[in-house]
């Protein structure tokens, strides 16, 4: 079995997450107290999954990074699109929210802070509208559940029954966009 090279990021989180980030970085995010032996065992257990994702990433076309002008345009488009989507879906979800920021991120589509501030990737203006809506719904559901528990996913599904299609779109095609973000 091939040895997988990976980076470990320890934090106060309660779960383990393995991420495949452009251009082919494997990142293991885990609780502070998790032993290196347990991390290695998890990576070995997930090696086929990791290799499949690395191969998919390598097979994507190598397009040039977005220019400053393209990034500025995407940021402006996202600022025009996302606040309206947040307002609409927040009403549907019955939640409130704080500030909305648009960022140029290489590792996330969105995030929600404990205080309710929402952050979204400017690249969401380059995905299908329904996929951008899924990201908005996902982050707004974190206003109710600050985790990815079954209750969280049930709420996402109640608001957007076809969310899995959009989640899969991001997994299949989103990394090609993220790879174009300048370093």
trRosetta pair geometry for C-beta under 8 A, 3 or more apart (Angstrom, degrees):
i j d omega theta_ij theta_ji phi_ij phi_ji
1 44 7.2 76 122 -150 151 89
1 47 6.0 59 -178 121 120 168
2 47 7.0 160 65 -171 80 125
2 51 6.9 102 57 -90 131 128
4 26 5.9 -20 169 49 111 171
4 43 5.5 -146 69 170 128 114
4 44 7.9 -169 22 -82 113 47
4 47 5.8 -158 -29 -117 128 87
4 50 5.5 25 -120 113 150 154
4 51 7.7 -117 -87 -60 113 80
5 26 6.7 138 90 39 54 116
6 18 7.8 -50 -138 -140 143 98
6 26 4.0 -68 -106 101 89 107
6 27 6.8 167 -167 -91 88 18
6 28 5.4 55 154 -15 133 104
6 43 5.8 -140 5 -118 152 141
7 25 6.5 -12 9 -176 122 106
7 26 7.0 154 18 87 71 57
7 27 5.0 -24 68 -111 99 71
7 28 7.1 -179 85 24 46 71
8 27 7.9 154 -92 -163 20 59
8 28 5.0 -23 -108 70 68 102
8 30 6.7 -36 -159 26 95 114
8 36 7.8 -83 -57 -115 168 79
8 39 6.1 8 -107 -166 129 159
9 27 6.2 9 0 -175 114 105
9 28 7.2 171 26 85 68 49
9 29 4.9 -22 72 -106 102 72
9 30 7.5 137 76 22 53 65
10 30 5.9 -34 -107 76 66 78
10 31 7.0 8 -153 129 83 23
10 32 4.7 91 167 -107 115 53
10 34 7.3 -163 -117 40 102 94
11 29 6.7 -12 18 -168 112 94
11 30 7.8 138 30 76 68 32
11 31 7.4 -76 73 -119 50 34
11 32 6.7 -107 95 -55 6 83
12 31 7.3 14 -163 -135 21 72
12 32 6.6 1 -84 -20 45 111
13 17 7.7 -44 136 0 159 109
13 29 6.4 39 36 147 154 103
13 30 7.1 -140 72 -178 111 15
13 31 5.8 -124 81 -79 65 64
14 31 6.0 32 -123 -76 26 119
14 147 7.8 -24 49 -119 123 121
15 30 7.9 -96 120 -127 34 54
15 31 7.5 96 11 -38 13 96
15 148 7.8 -76 31 45 162 106
16 28 6.7 -14 -167 -172 97 92
16 29 7.1 158 -156 85 46 56
16 30 4.6 6 -112 -106 83 91
16 31 7.5 -72 -67 1 73 78
16 34 6.8 102 -81 -104 111 168
16 39 7.6 -175 -133 -112 133 73
16 42 6.0 -57 142 -164 158 168
17 28 7.4 158 82 -157 48 46
17 29 4.5 -5 58 56 99 104
17 30 7.6 -164 27 -67 60 57
18 26 6.8 -12 -171 -170 96 91
18 27 7.3 155 -158 82 47 49
18 28 5.4 -17 -103 -102 73 72
18 29 7.9 -165 -77 22 27 70
18 42 7.3 -170 -54 138 122 110
18 43 7.1 144 -108 -102 134 69
18 46 5.7 160 20 111 166 162
18 49 7.8 102 87 101 140 121
18 50 6.7 -75 154 -85 139 103
19 25 7.9 9 105 103 91 89
19 26 7.4 157 82 -157 52 43
19 27 4.5 -14 60 61 101 100
19 28 7.9 -172 21 -77 72 27
19 29 6.8 39 -7 -8 111 106
19 107 7.2 39 167 -157 153 106
20 24 7.4 -24 -170 -145 91 39
20 25 7.4 152 -161 79 43 51
20 26 6.0 -17 -104 -101 67 67
20 27 7.9 -176 -79 22 21 76
20 50 6.7 159 -76 -144 115 68
20 53 4.3 178 -4 130 166 130
20 54 6.2 -138 -144 -68 132 65
20 57 6.3 -145 148 -38 122 142
20 175 7.7 -21 106 -104 97 147
21 24 8.0 -39 83 38 50 7
21 25 4.4 -21 66 63 95 104
21 26 7.9 179 23 -80 76 19
21 27 5.9 24 0 -3 119 119
21 106 7.1 71 -169 138 115 96
21 107 5.7 -23 -118 -108 128 94
21 178 7.8 -94 -154 131 73 138
22 25 7.4 12 86 16 19 91
22 57 6.6 -170 -95 -162 69 123
22 106 7.0 -108 55 -175 104 102
22 175 5.9 153 -53 -172 102 93
22 178 5.6 173 2 108 129 97
22 179 4.0 -172 -129 -95 157 80
23 57 7.6 148 -177 153 43 122
23 179 6.5 85 -99 -133 70 103
24 54 5.6 64 -146 -142 93 94
24 57 5.9 164 -91 105 73 138
24 58 6.8 39 -90 -67 122 89
26 43 7.7 90 148 -135 137 113
26 50 5.9 27 -118 -153 133 123
26 54 7.5 -40 -64 -72 105 116
28 39 5.7 113 133 -159 156 109
28 42 7.3 120 -138 91 133 124
28 43 6.5 -72 -71 -72 139 105
30 34 4.5 -72 155 39 128 148
30 39 6.1 -114 -14 -98 166 107
31 34 5.0 111 64 -26 82 101
34 38 5.4 -112 -176 79 89 128
34 39 5.9 102 131 -56 114 93
35 38 4.6 96 61 5 86 100
35 39 7.0 -147 99 -4 47 85
36 39 5.5 -52 -148 37 36 115
36 40 6.2 38 153 -20 67 104
37 40 5.8 -53 -148 36 30 111
37 41 6.4 32 152 -20 63 105
38 41 5.6 -52 -147 35 33 113
38 42 6.5 34 153 -19 64 104
39 42 5.8 -56 -152 35 31 111
39 43 6.5 30 152 -18 65 105
40 43 5.7 -53 -147 37 33 111
40 44 6.3 32 154 -18 66 106
41 44 5.7 -54 -147 38 31 111
41 45 6.3 35 152 -22 64 107
42 45 5.5 -52 -146 35 31 114
42 46 6.2 10 160 -2 66 112
43 46 6.1 -69 -144 50 27 98
43 47 6.7 62 150 -66 62 78
43 50 7.2 19 -161 -35 74 155
44 47 5.7 -12 -155 -31 35 115
46 49 4.7 -54 -171 47 80 117
46 50 5.5 86 127 -29 90 99
47 50 5.5 -55 -140 38 32 113
47 51 6.1 31 162 -19 67 106
48 51 5.8 -55 -144 38 29 110
48 52 6.4 32 156 -21 64 106
49 52 5.8 -55 -150 34 29 112
49 53 6.5 22 155 -13 63 108
50 53 6.0 -62 -152 40 29 106
50 54 6.2 28 153 -18 67 108
51 54 5.6 -54 -143 38 32 111
51 55 6.2 33 156 -20 65 106
52 55 5.8 -55 -149 36 28 111
52 56 6.4 29 152 -19 63 106
53 56 5.6 -50 -144 35 34 112
53 57 6.3 37 154 -20 64 105
54 57 5.6 -54 -149 37 32 113
54 58 6.3 31 153 -19 65 107
55 58 5.7 -55 -145 38 31 111
55 59 6.3 31 155 -22 64 108
56 59 5.8 -58 -148 34 30 111
56 60 7.2 42 151 -35 60 96
56 172 7.7 -93 179 -136 137 57
56 175 7.9 99 116 49 99 144
57 60 6.0 -45 -162 10 34 114
57 175 5.6 -72 -113 134 91 151
57 179 7.8 146 -163 -68 93 132
60 175 6.6 -168 -18 96 165 100
60 176 4.6 -147 -171 -91 137 97
60 179 7.0 150 101 10 136 154
61 176 6.9 46 49 -142 77 119
62 179 7.7 -97 -129 141 56 138
63 176 7.2 64 14 179 120 91
63 179 7.4 111 48 96 85 107
63 180 5.4 -22 89 -90 107 114
64 180 7.1 55 99 -137 37 95
65 180 5.4 149 -130 -173 40 59
65 181 6.9 -16 -145 122 93 11
65 182 4.3 82 178 -80 142 74
65 183 7.8 -95 -104 -5 146 67
66 70 4.2 -127 -170 91 95 128
66 71 5.2 117 122 -56 124 84
66 74 7.2 -30 -166 -3 154 140
66 180 5.1 82 -31 141 83 104
66 181 6.5 -8 21 -103 111 40
66 182 6.6 -106 58 -25 73 88
67 70 4.6 100 51 5 76 101
67 71 7.0 -140 94 -3 41 86
68 71 5.7 -57 -149 39 31 111
68 72 6.2 32 153 -20 66 106
69 72 5.7 -52 -146 36 30 111
69 73 6.3 30 154 -18 63 107
70 73 5.7 -56 -148 38 30 111
70 74 6.2 28 154 -17 66 107
71 74 5.7 -53 -143 38 31 109
71 75 6.2 34 156 -21 64 105
71 104 5.8 16 -158 -108 121 137
71 122 6.7 76 -161 100 70 155
71 182 7.6 -66 -54 11 143 110
72 75 5.7 -53 -148 35 29 113
72 76 6.4 29 153 -18 63 106
73 76 5.8 -55 -150 37 31 111
73 77 6.3 30 152 -18 65 106
74 77 5.6 -53 -145 38 33 112
74 78 6.1 33 156 -19 67 106
74 122 4.5 96 123 152 103 108
74 123 6.5 7 174 -88 142 39
74 125 5.1 -179 -155 54 75 126
74 126 6.6 -24 -127 -36 122 105
75 78 5.8 -54 -145 38 29 110
75 79 6.3 30 154 -20 63 106
75 102 5.4 139 -151 120 78 129
75 104 7.0 -51 -75 -61 112 96
75 122 4.5 -45 -85 -122 62 137
76 79 5.7 -54 -147 36 30 112
76 80 6.5 27 153 -18 63 106
77 80 5.7 -59 -152 37 32 110
77 81 6.1 17 156 -11 68 114
77 122 7.8 96 60 -170 86 85
77 125 3.9 93 108 -144 119 158
78 81 5.8 -62 -138 45 31 104
78 82 5.4 15 176 -14 72 119
78 102 4.6 138 106 -137 123 137
78 120 6.4 -165 178 107 124 117
78 121 7.8 -124 -128 109 156 40
78 122 4.6 -139 -1 -136 151 58
78 123 7.9 23 -73 23 136 19
78 124 5.6 94 -120 60 111 95
78 125 4.6 -113 -65 -36 75 111
79 82 6.9 -43 -108 36 19 100
79 83 7.1 18 -172 -12 51 109
79 102 5.3 -102 -68 -7 79 150
80 84 8.0 -5 155 -2 49 116
81 84 6.6 -86 -173 39 32 104
81 85 6.4 17 153 -14 74 115
81 124 7.4 -155 91 110 132 104
81 125 5.9 150 18 -100 146 91
81 129 8.0 -131 -162 -125 131 90
81 132 6.9 -11 138 150 132 157
82 85 5.5 -59 -146 39 39 111
82 86 6.0 41 158 -23 73 103
82 100 6.5 179 117 175 112 135
82 102 6.7 151 34 -85 146 107
82 120 5.2 -166 -140 54 159 162
82 124 6.5 70 -77 89 117 141
82 132 7.2 -115 -94 174 83 118
82 136 6.8 -180 -151 -86 83 117
83 86 5.5 -51 -144 35 33 113
83 87 6.3 36 156 -21 65 103
83 100 5.4 165 -94 69 85 161
84 87 5.7 -50 -147 34 31 112
84 88 6.4 29 155 -16 64 107
85 88 5.9 -57 -148 39 31 109
85 89 6.0 14 162 -5 68 113
85 132 6.6 -113 -89 127 175 102
85 133 5.7 -136 -156 -104 127 72
85 136 4.7 -132 131 -66 115 169
86 89 6.3 -66 -140 47 25 99
86 90 5.7 30 161 -26 66 111
86 97 6.4 -82 174 52 119 160
86 100 5.9 -154 6 -94 168 140
86 118 6.3 170 -122 69 140 164
86 136 5.6 -136 -83 -152 62 117
86 140 7.0 162 -145 -70 73 117
87 90 5.9 -53 -140 32 22 112
87 91 6.7 23 158 -18 58 105
88 91 6.1 -61 -161 32 28 109
88 92 6.7 22 149 -14 64 109
89 92 5.3 -51 -146 39 41 114
89 93 5.9 33 156 -14 71 109
89 133 6.8 157 -64 -161 137 84
89 136 5.1 127 34 127 155 115
89 137 5.4 -118 -165 -83 143 70
89 140 5.5 -175 122 2 109 161
89 159 7.0 71 -157 180 97 136
90 93 5.8 -60 -141 45 29 105
90 95 5.4 -100 -153 73 78 76
90 96 6.7 67 -178 -115 126 24
90 97 5.6 -103 -107 -6 140 114
90 140 5.6 -146 -90 -132 67 134
90 143 7.9 55 -129 5 90 161
91 94 7.5 30 -178 -72 29 39
92 159 6.0 109 126 -139 118 105
93 137 7.2 159 -63 -141 128 72
93 140 4.9 153 23 137 165 125
93 141 6.7 -130 -139 -78 140 62
93 143 7.3 106 127 53 135 124
93 144 7.5 -132 170 -25 112 123
93 155 7.5 66 -142 169 101 110
93 159 5.9 -11 -85 -93 88 142
95 140 5.5 157 60 -178 137 92
95 143 3.9 110 -172 94 144 147
95 144 6.3 -107 -85 -45 130 89
96 116 6.5 1 106 -157 79 151
96 143 7.2 173 59 -163 46 146
97 100 7.2 49 131 -63 128 89
97 112 7.9 -87 -130 -135 105 106
97 116 4.9 -172 -144 172 44 100
97 117 7.5 109 177 -106 82 21
97 118 5.5 -3 -172 -22 132 117
97 140 6.8 -70 -66 -114 127 83
97 143 6.4 -92 -83 -82 80 138
98 113 7.5 -40 41 58 135 109
98 115 5.8 21 -29 125 153 88
98 116 4.1 119 -15 97 95 92
98 117 4.1 -51 78 -76 122 63
98 118 7.2 163 60 -4 71 71
99 117 4.5 1 52 -130 87 99
99 118 7.2 -158 95 36 50 63
100 117 7.7 -169 -73 -165 29 66
100 118 5.0 -11 -110 71 71 103
100 119 7.7 161 -161 -87 47 33
100 120 7.1 -1 -170 4 92 108
101 117 7.2 22 -1 171 103 107
101 118 7.4 176 26 94 64 54
101 119 4.8 -16 67 -112 97 79
101 120 7.4 171 88 26 49 65
102 119 7.7 165 -89 -160 18 62
102 120 5.7 -28 -111 72 65 87
102 121 7.8 38 -161 155 68 8
102 122 5.2 80 169 -81 104 80
103 119 5.6 14 -3 -177 121 108
103 120 7.2 158 25 78 77 35
103 121 6.3 -50 74 -106 77 46
103 122 6.7 -133 86 -23 26 88
104 121 7.4 74 -129 -153 23 71
104 122 5.4 -17 -88 17 66 125
104 181 6.2 156 170 -146 90 116
105 108 4.9 -43 144 52 151 79
105 109 7.8 -153 77 -76 129 18
105 119 7.9 93 -42 142 139 113
105 121 4.7 -94 43 -104 105 97
105 122 8.0 146 13 13 72 76
105 123 7.9 -103 56 8 75 109
105 178 7.9 -36 109 -129 68 101
105 181 7.4 -63 99 -128 25 167
106 178 5.7 109 -155 -175 54 97
106 181 4.8 -152 -91 79 84 142
106 183 7.8 33 -75 -105 154 59
107 178 7.4 100 -74 -161 27 138
108 111 5.7 7 164 -44 152 101
108 119 7.8 47 108 104 133 108
108 121 6.2 -180 100 -54 64 114
109 120 7.2 -13 156 -151 58 69
109 121 5.0 -82 -140 12 39 125
109 123 7.6 -89 -122 71 74 105
109 124 6.6 100 -166 -75 90 101
109 135 4.7 -112 137 -124 121 133
109 170 6.2 -45 -58 -141 151 142
109 174 7.0 -51 -75 -154 119 146
110 118 6.8 -13 -170 -172 107 89
110 119 6.4 161 -156 88 57 58
110 120 4.7 -10 -104 -106 93 67
110 121 6.6 -102 -59 -3 57 81
110 124 7.7 42 -58 -63 102 138
110 135 4.7 135 -9 172 133 105
110 136 7.3 179 -96 -79 167 38
110 138 6.6 131 66 81 130 109
110 139 4.4 -87 136 -57 131 131
111 118 7.4 164 84 -154 49 48
111 119 4.7 0 53 55 92 104
111 139 6.7 79 118 -121 6 115
112 116 7.0 -18 -172 -137 94 31
112 117 7.4 161 -154 79 50 43
112 118 5.6 -14 -103 -102 75 71
112 119 7.8 -162 -72 23 34 72
112 139 4.4 150 -48 -169 110 84
112 140 7.4 165 -89 -72 145 23
112 142 3.8 151 59 83 142 134
112 143 6.5 -105 -179 -54 146 67
112 146 7.8 -135 96 -116 108 76
113 116 6.7 -41 74 30 80 21
113 117 4.4 15 29 49 121 90
113 118 7.9 -130 12 -64 78 31
113 119 7.8 68 -29 -10 93 103
114 146 6.3 16 -104 -111 79 147
116 143 6.0 48 -117 -115 88 101
118 139 5.4 95 -135 145 106 139
118 140 7.7 -8 -95 -72 136 66
120 124 5.6 -38 168 -1 114 145
120 135 6.7 105 -131 129 104 128
120 136 7.6 -7 -95 -84 135 75
120 139 7.5 -104 -79 -16 89 162
121 124 5.6 124 76 -28 78 90
121 135 8.0 -83 30 -174 95 160
122 125 6.6 -29 172 11 61 107
123 126 5.2 -54 -170 35 67 114
123 127 7.0 63 137 -25 81 98
123 174 7.8 107 125 -154 136 84
123 177 4.9 123 -166 148 135 130
123 178 6.8 -91 -20 -77 174 62
123 181 7.4 -77 -56 -67 127 110
124 127 5.7 -51 -147 28 47 110
124 131 7.9 -158 -148 107 79 87
124 132 4.4 104 178 -120 103 102
124 135 6.0 -113 -114 50 128 152
125 132 7.4 52 -79 -94 32 146
126 177 5.6 156 96 -127 135 137
127 131 4.3 -95 147 87 119 128
127 132 5.5 150 76 -53 105 82
127 169 6.9 118 -163 128 112 124
127 170 7.1 1 -129 -88 149 80
127 173 7.8 140 -121 97 93 115
127 174 7.0 -1 -93 -98 127 89
127 177 7.3 -83 -63 -23 89 164
128 131 4.5 90 63 3 83 106
128 132 7.3 -152 95 -5 43 84
128 166 7.5 -125 73 -120 111 92
128 169 6.7 -60 26 176 116 164
129 132 5.6 -54 -152 36 36 112
129 133 6.3 39 149 -21 67 104
130 133 5.3 -48 -149 35 36 117
130 134 6.6 46 148 -26 63 96
130 162 7.9 -11 169 91 132 119
130 165 8.0 -3 122 95 128 113
130 166 5.8 -132 125 -86 87 124
131 134 5.4 -41 -153 25 36 116
131 135 7.0 38 148 -18 62 97
131 166 4.2 175 -112 -151 64 99
131 169 4.9 -91 -103 81 134 141
131 170 6.4 156 -170 -52 119 89
132 135 5.7 -50 -156 31 37 111
132 136 6.6 38 146 -18 66 104
133 136 5.4 -52 -150 36 37 114
133 137 6.2 38 151 -19 69 104
133 160 7.1 159 124 -103 103 141
133 166 7.5 -96 67 -124 78 165
134 137 5.6 -54 -146 38 32 111
134 138 6.1 38 153 -25 65 105
134 160 6.0 -177 -107 134 73 164
134 163 5.2 136 -134 -140 109 79
134 166 3.5 167 -25 108 157 148
134 167 6.5 -138 162 -53 145 66
134 170 7.9 -136 88 -25 132 124
135 138 5.5 -50 -147 33 31 117
135 139 6.5 25 157 -13 64 105
135 166 7.9 -125 -31 147 68 124
135 170 7.6 114 -69 -75 105 145
136 139 6.2 -60 -150 39 28 104
136 140 6.2 24 155 -16 65 111
137 140 5.8 -60 -144 41 29 109
137 141 6.3 33 156 -24 65 105
137 156 5.9 110 134 -141 108 77
137 159 5.1 -180 -151 107 124 134
137 160 5.0 105 101 -12 178 132
137 163 6.9 -118 88 -105 139 121
138 141 6.0 -58 -155 30 26 111
138 142 7.3 31 146 -23 58 99
138 156 6.0 26 -99 -117 61 126
138 163 7.6 133 -67 -158 92 130
139 142 5.6 -45 -163 21 41 117
140 143 5.6 -28 -173 4 51 116
141 144 5.8 -53 -168 37 53 106
141 145 6.3 -16 152 40 83 96
141 152 5.7 111 142 -162 118 78
141 155 4.8 151 -140 102 115 118
141 156 5.0 -61 -41 -69 166 79
141 159 7.2 -147 -70 14 111 141
142 145 6.4 -80 -124 76 38 57
142 146 5.8 64 -170 -108 84 49
142 152 7.4 27 -87 -140 55 121
144 152 7.4 163 87 -110 96 69
144 155 6.0 -166 72 -142 146 175
145 148 7.9 127 125 -81 117 19
145 149 5.8 -115 -175 37 137 106
145 151 5.7 165 -88 97 149 100
145 152 3.9 -136 90 -83 145 92
145 155 6.8 161 5 20 124 141
147 152 6.0 -148 86 -35 66 142
148 152 5.4 -115 -139 74 31 148
148 153 6.9 50 -176 -48 71 96
149 152 4.8 110 51 -1 67 100
149 153 7.4 -139 97 2 40 85
150 153 5.8 -57 -147 42 35 107
150 154 6.1 41 153 -25 68 106
151 154 5.6 -51 -145 34 31 115
151 155 6.6 32 155 -20 63 103
152 155 6.0 -61 -158 33 29 108
152 156 6.6 29 149 -18 66 104
153 156 5.4 -48 -146 35 38 115
153 157 6.2 37 154 -17 67 106
154 157 5.7 -56 -148 40 30 110
154 158 6.3 37 151 -26 64 104
155 158 5.5 -47 -145 30 33 114
155 159 6.6 24 157 -10 63 105
156 159 6.2 -67 -157 42 29 103
156 160 6.3 -42 170 46 68 97
156 163 5.3 5 149 -40 105 175
157 160 6.9 -86 -127 71 24 56
157 161 5.9 50 -174 -115 72 46
157 163 6.1 -113 -92 19 56 123
158 161 7.8 24 -121 -71 12 71
159 163 8.0 57 78 -57 82 125
160 163 4.3 93 103 -64 108 95
160 166 7.5 -33 151 21 138 136
162 165 4.8 -12 166 14 96 120
162 166 7.1 91 120 -12 83 94
163 166 5.8 -64 -158 43 46 106
163 167 5.9 47 148 -23 77 107
164 167 5.5 -52 -141 38 34 114
164 168 6.1 36 157 -21 66 106
165 168 5.9 -59 -153 37 25 110
165 169 6.6 33 147 -27 62 102
166 169 5.3 -41 -148 25 38 117
166 170 6.9 38 153 -16 63 98
167 170 6.0 -54 -159 34 33 110
167 171 6.6 30 146 -16 65 107
168 171 5.4 -54 -147 38 38 112
168 172 5.9 27 158 -13 71 111
169 172 6.0 -63 -142 44 26 103
169 173 5.7 -32 179 32 66 112
169 174 7.1 91 125 -39 64 95
170 173 7.2 -75 -117 59 16 72
170 174 3.9 20 -162 -33 59 142
171 174 6.7 18 -40 25 13 111
171 175 7.9 11 -170 -20 32 102
173 176 5.8 -47 -170 24 58 115
173 177 7.3 51 141 -13 75 100
174 177 5.7 -56 -161 35 46 109
174 178 6.1 39 149 -17 77 108
175 178 5.3 -54 -140 42 40 112
175 179 6.0 50 157 -30 69 101
176 179 5.9 -47 -148 27 27 115
176 180 7.3 26 151 -20 55 104
177 180 6.0 -63 -165 29 36 110
177 181 7.8 49 142 -35 64 89
178 181 5.7 -31 -166 -1 48 115
